[in-house]
Amino acid sequence: MTGIRPLLAPLARGESLTEAEAEAAFGAIMTGEATHAQIGGMLMAMRVRGETVAEMVGAVRALRARMVAITAPPGAIDVCGTGGDEAGTLNISTAVTFVVAGCGVPVAKHGNRALSSKSGAADVLEYLGVRVTLPPAQLETLLATTGCAFLFAPSHHPALRHAAPVRAELGTRTLFNLLGPLANPARVTRQFTGVFASHWTRPVAEALGKLGTSHAWIVHGQGLDELTLAGDNHITILENGIVRDMTLHADEVGLPRAPLAALRGGDAAHNAGALMQLLQGEAGAYRDTVVLNAAAALIVAGAVTSLTEGIAASMAAIDSGAARAALETLRRASEPPIHEAE
């Protein structure tokens, strides 16, 4: 098959792509072989029909084959969401990164600048003094020596630039919105991943299983790509090739309910301030939400065996200063050498 043109007519008839066809088609997009019209036609045909697990797996394989990868220490985990929930909350998974790292688990945090929110992970980290664009070798050193590193998506996935204009013109979600969290540059096999809609938790878990992930929680809570305190949380768990679904309420694990409005965020300065207050021990819905998500991530990492145990460990990491120390260590380690800064 050359390019994606031969696939457009079958897609228009409502047919699905095999994993191999999807890998070849997305490979053609990422090498610049497909026109904007062809890319838009394929993405919308898939969106209208409903993207399949096979198509997701093929697309991720194409992206992984072209990413700028790094090596992670054993047991490293990613805590990353798809974004796209348009909720404008405080930065939850970024805070979770430092709590989990404070518990001794290496975190290869994949992320980007704000796309659907006012402050993405990269925005708030830069405000806190962390350099987000670093060469692969330095990132590997950071991850091995500090216990966490931020992997800035555009630096690791340059091939996505070919689809960027089409995605902007379409102005709606496509399969590309799901690819980033499934293509961690450190090739971690343990993931705590949030998705923007509850019906995606199981397909994403099934795709990760086919892609070699050993343990993952895929979560959605009340419209957010996070676990929340506001009501039902939909979770699909992948563990050793087995996929199962569950529903979780925060009060089942001893955390008080709170409305989504309690997590309303702002710009990078606002969100960075809230994150620092959390790491300094401030109580409230933001802390409780971060603790809940960190507890789940610790289960995925194999560091704890229950959410209750994970919540206790996460609270201890905050109250002891270990979570804040993880941020400070990353900030200092990412500073440019003196000769480079001058």
C-alpha positions as semicolon CSV with decimal commas, in nm:
position;residue;x (nm);y (nm);z (nm)
1;M;0,000;0,000;0,000
2;T;0,128;0,347;-0,090
3;G;-0,001;0,630;0,126
4;I;-0,351;0,635;0,266
5;R;-0,550;0,709;-0,048
6;P;-0,642;0,341;-0,114
7;L;-0,797;0,323;0,234
8;L;-1,031;0,618;0,201
9;A;-1,306;0,443;0,003
10;P;-1,326;0,143;0,242
11;L;-1,329;0,383;0,539
12;A;-1,608;0,583;0,377
13;R;-1,811;0,260;0,357
14;G;-1,772;0,220;0,731
15;E;-1,503;-0,048;0,719
16;S;-1,227;-0,067;0,981
17;L;-0,852;-0,085;0,935
18;T;-0,641;-0,378;1,050
19;E;-0,350;-0,310;1,285
20;A;-0,108;-0,337;0,990
21;E;-0,315;-0,101;0,773
22;A;-0,343;0,153;1,052
23;E;0,031;0,136;1,123
24;A;0,109;0,193;0,755
25;A;-0,146;0,472;0,722
26;F;-0,030;0,664;1,029
27;G;0,327;0,599;0,926
28;A;0,252;0,772;0,595
29;I;0,107;1,068;0,785
30;M;0,410;1,094;1,013
31;T;0,657;1,085;0,727
32;G;0,476;1,361;0,541
33;E;0,356;1,140;0,254
34;A;-0,017;1,211;0,303
35;T;-0,192;1,529;0,194
36;H;-0,397;1,737;0,435
37;A;-0,718;1,637;0,257
38;Q;-0,633;1,268;0,288
39;I;-0,544;1,301;0,656
40;G;-0,863;1,489;0,734
41;G;-1,077;1,245;0,540
42;M;-0,928;0,942;0,714
43;L;-0,949;1,091;1,064
44;M;-1,312;1,199;1,026
45;A;-1,422;0,871;0,869
46;M;-1,275;0,690;1,168
47;R;-1,426;0,937;1,415
48;V;-1,778;0,909;1,269
49;R;-1,767;0,529;1,260
50;G;-1,586;0,501;1,592
51;E;-1,215;0,422;1,619
52;T;-1,123;0,062;1,699
53;V;-0,862;-0,094;1,924
54;A;-0,679;-0,233;1,620
55;E;-0,659;0,114;1,466
56;M;-0,532;0,258;1,792
57;V;-0,266;-0,011;1,826
58;G;-0,144;0,039;1,469
59;A;-0,131;0,416;1,508
60;V;0,062;0,392;1,836
61;R;0,312;0,152;1,681
62;A;0,373;0,401;1,401
63;L;0,425;0,680;1,654
64;R;0,650;0,475;1,880
65;A;0,867;0,375;1,585
66;R;0,939;0,742;1,513
67;M;0,968;0,890;1,861
68;V;1,287;1,013;2,027
69;A;1,310;0,751;2,300
70;I;1,503;0,739;2,626
71;T;1,589;0,459;2,868
72;A;1,410;0,449;3,202
73;P;1,515;0,270;3,520
74;P;1,329;-0,051;3,611
75;G;0,987;0,008;3,764
76;A;0,938;0,354;3,613
77;I;0,580;0,468;3,565
78;D;0,399;0,737;3,367
79;V;0,113;0,945;3,506
80;C;-0,044;1,120;3,210
81;G;-0,386;1,219;3,081
82;T;-0,518;1,269;2,732
83;G;-0,633;1,622;2,809
84;G;-0,927;1,737;2,605
85;D;-1,172;1,745;2,896
86;E;-1,185;2,126;2,866
87;A;-1,242;2,153;3,242
88;G;-0,964;2,402;3,320
89;T;-0,869;2,236;3,649
90;L;-0,559;2,271;3,861
91;N;-0,267;2,055;3,744
92;I;-0,339;1,717;3,900
93;S;-0,113;1,466;3,726
94;T;0,182;1,707;3,756
95;A;0,135;1,718;4,133
96;V;0,089;1,340;4,137
97;T;0,432;1,310;3,973
98;F;0,608;1,458;4,274
99;V;0,400;1,271;4,530
100;V;0,472;0,937;4,360
101;A;0,841;1,025;4,319
102;G;0,843;1,122;4,687
103;C;0,733;0,766;4,760
104;G;1,043;0,633;4,583
105;V;0,887;0,538;4,247
106;P;1,062;0,670;3,931
107;V;0,819;0,879;3,723
108;A;0,871;0,946;3,351
109;K;0,605;1,214;3,320
110;H;0,491;1,262;2,961
111;G;0,317;1,593;2,893
112;N;0,270;1,909;2,693
113;R;0,175;2,273;2,711
114;A;-0,184;2,383;2,757
115;L;-0,406;2,263;2,474
116;S;-0,755;2,250;2,626
117;S;-0,672;2,413;2,961
118;K;-0,515;2,739;3,076
119;S;-0,204;2,569;3,211
120;G;-0,052;2,245;3,090
121;A;0,214;2,044;3,270
122;A;0,495;2,216;3,078
123;D;0,356;2,562;3,155
124;V;0,335;2,511;3,530
125;L;0,671;2,332;3,551
126;E;0,843;2,617;3,367
127;Y;0,685;2,864;3,609
128;L;0,828;2,656;3,894
129;G;1,175;2,676;3,741
130;V;1,199;2,336;3,573
131;R;1,345;2,327;3,222
132;V;1,113;2,119;3,007
133;T;1,324;2,088;2,691
134;L;1,631;1,879;2,762
135;P;1,841;1,642;2,547
136;P;1,766;1,270;2,580
137;A;2,092;1,187;2,758
138;Q;2,025;1,448;3,026
139;L;1,670;1,323;3,070
140;E;1,798;0,971;3,125
141;T;2,038;1,098;3,389
142;L;1,764;1,302;3,556
143;L;1,531;1,005;3,570
144;A;1,799;0,776;3,710
145;T;1,933;1,021;3,970
146;T;1,636;1,235;4,076
147;G;1,351;0,986;4,045
148;C;1,147;1,190;3,800
149;A;1,176;1,363;3,465
150;F;0,941;1,556;3,239
151;L;0,924;1,431;2,881
152;F;0,802;1,721;2,668
153;A;0,585;1,564;2,398
154;P;0,680;1,788;2,101
155;S;1,050;1,715;2,160
156;H;0,995;1,340;2,153
157;H;0,731;1,318;1,880
158;P;0,848;1,545;1,597
159;A;0,662;1,330;1,344
160;L;0,331;1,462;1,475
161;R;0,403;1,799;1,316
162;H;0,274;1,670;0,983
163;A;-0,075;1,622;1,126
164;A;-0,082;1,938;1,339
165;P;-0,230;2,175;1,075
166;V;-0,507;1,929;0,991
167;R;-0,595;1,873;1,355
168;A;-0,612;2,249;1,409
169;E;-0,836;2,297;1,106
170;L;-1,069;2,014;1,205
171;G;-1,108;2,157;1,553
172;T;-1,249;1,833;1,696
173;R;-1,113;1,526;1,871
174;T;-0,962;1,253;1,657
175;L;-0,763;0,938;1,724
176;F;-0,455;1,158;1,765
177;N;-0,591;1,280;2,099
178;L;-0,541;0,932;2,240
179;L;-0,198;0,854;2,096
180;G;0,030;1,068;2,315
181;P;-0,037;0,894;2,649
182;L;0,012;0,557;2,477
183;A;0,356;0,646;2,342
184;N;0,566;0,734;2,644
185;P;0,921;0,809;2,522
186;A;1,071;0,612;2,812
187;R;0,882;0,299;2,698
188;V;0,744;0,241;3,048
189;T;0,533;-0,071;3,094
190;R;0,330;0,068;3,385
191;Q;0,088;0,353;3,326
192;F;-0,172;0,550;3,518
193;T;-0,362;0,725;3,239
194;G;-0,668;0,948;3,236
195;V;-0,900;0,974;2,934
196;F;-1,144;1,249;2,838
197;A;-1,452;1,021;2,811
198;S;-1,556;0,715;3,010
199;H;-1,623;0,499;2,702
200;W;-1,251;0,509;2,621
201;T;-1,121;0,348;2,939
202;R;-1,159;-0,011;2,820
203;P;-1,038;0,034;2,458
204;V;-0,727;0,216;2,578
205;A;-0,655;-0,057;2,832
206;E;-0,701;-0,326;2,566
207;A;-0,469;-0,137;2,329
208;L;-0,200;-0,103;2,597
209;G;-0,226;-0,475;2,661
210;K;-0,153;-0,547;2,295
211;L;0,137;-0,300;2,307
212;G;0,317;-0,475;2,592
213;T;0,205;-0,281;2,899
214;S;0,211;-0,502;3,209
215;H;-0,004;-0,297;3,449
216;A;-0,222;0,007;3,388
217;W;-0,520;0,192;3,528
218;I;-0,719;0,391;3,271
219;V;-0,951;0,633;3,448
220;H;-1,224;0,890;3,394
221;G;-1,401;1,084;3,666
222;Q;-1,707;1,303;3,617
223;G;-1,589;1,453;3,288
224;L;-1,221;1,474;3,386
225;D;-0,923;1,269;3,271
226;E;-0,848;1,208;3,640
227;L;-0,998;1,035;3,941
228;T;-1,219;1,286;4,122
229;L;-1,399;1,335;4,452
230;A;-1,722;1,443;4,282
231;G;-1,892;1,106;4,219
232;D;-1,848;0,797;4,004
233;N;-1,502;0,723;3,871
234;H;-1,486;0,476;3,583
235;I;-1,172;0,263;3,583
236;T;-1,041;-0,012;3,359
237;I;-0,752;-0,211;3,500
238;L;-0,501;-0,401;3,287
239;E;-0,286;-0,643;3,482
240;N;-0,090;-0,936;3,340
241;G;-0,301;-0,943;3,026
242;I;-0,636;-0,939;3,208
243;V;-0,870;-0,641;3,166
244;R;-1,147;-0,563;3,415
245;D;-1,371;-0,267;3,492
246;M;-1,463;-0,109;3,823
247;T;-1,634;0,199;3,964
248;L;-1,493;0,395;4,255
249;H;-1,632;0,661;4,486
250;A;-1,388;0,866;4,693
251;D;-1,582;0,805;5,014
252;E;-1,523;0,431;4,972
253;V;-1,158;0,497;5,062
254;G;-1,219;0,755;5,331
255;L;-1,187;1,075;5,128
256;P;-1,462;1,340;5,144
257;R;-1,660;1,422;4,834
258;A;-1,606;1,761;4,675
259;P;-1,748;1,931;4,365
260;L;-1,543;1,976;4,050
261;A;-1,559;2,351;4,110
262;A;-1,316;2,301;4,399
263;L;-1,049;2,210;4,142
264;R;-1,099;2,511;3,917
265;G;-0,762;2,635;3,798
266;G;-0,620;2,938;3,626
267;D;-0,303;3,036;3,445
268;A;0,042;2,892;3,508
269;A;0,114;3,131;3,796
270;H;-0,213;3,044;3,971
271;N;-0,173;2,670;3,926
272;A;0,193;2,673;4,026
273;G;0,103;2,857;4,346
274;A;-0,166;2,603;4,429
275;L;0,073;2,315;4,361
276;M;0,336;2,461;4,593
277;Q;0,078;2,515;4,867
278;L;-0,027;2,153;4,830
279;L;0,334;2,032;4,857
280;Q;0,373;2,250;5,167
281;G;0,086;2,064;5,330
282;E;-0,224;2,270;5,258
283;A;-0,541;2,062;5,306
284;G;-0,848;2,063;5,085
285;A;-1,004;1,913;4,774
286;Y;-0,693;1,962;4,560
287;R;-0,474;1,768;4,802
288;D;-0,735;1,494;4,842
289;T;-0,772;1,460;4,464
290;V;-0,396;1,438;4,413
291;V;-0,364;1,186;4,695
292;L;-0,637;0,967;4,542
293;N;-0,470;0,967;4,201
294;A;-0,124;0,913;4,348
295;A;-0,255;0,617;4,549
296;A;-0,382;0,453;4,229
297;A;-0,049;0,522;4,057
298;L;0,136;0,356;4,344
299;I;-0,077;0,044;4,296
300;V;0,016;0,040;3,927
301;A;0,382;0,079;4,023
302;G;0,357;-0,217;4,260
303;A;0,458;-0,001;4,556
304;V;0,134;-0,065;4,750
305;T;-0,144;-0,322;4,733
306;S;-0,451;-0,110;4,810
307;L;-0,584;0,241;4,767
308;T;-0,600;0,284;5,145
309;E;-0,230;0,198;5,173
310;G;-0,152;0,424;4,879
311;I;-0,342;0,717;5,029
312;A;-0,148;0,683;5,353
313;A;0,183;0,667;5,165
314;S;0,091;0,969;4,951
315;M;-0,009;1,178;5,251
316;A;0,315;1,083;5,424
317;A;0,517;1,189;5,118
318;I;0,355;1,531;5,129
319;D;0,368;1,581;5,505
320;S;0,730;1,466;5,536
321;G;0,842;1,704;5,262
322;A;0,952;1,418;5,033
323;A;0,716;1,525;4,753
324;R;0,836;1,885;4,767
325;A;1,195;1,762;4,774
326;A;1,131;1,568;4,452
327;L;1,026;1,890;4,279
328;E;1,323;2,085;4,417
329;T;1,565;1,812;4,314
330;L;1,425;1,809;3,960
331;R;1,439;2,188;3,939
332;R;1,803;2,205;4,047
333;A;1,907;1,912;3,830
334;S;1,747;2,064;3,520
335;E;1,923;2,398;3,556
336;P;2,163;2,475;3,269
337;P;2,537;2,454;3,335
338;I;2,693;2,788;3,433
339;H;2,869;2,829;3,098
340;E;2,540;2,767;2,915
341;A;2,343;3,011;3,129
342;E;2,591;3,298;3,071
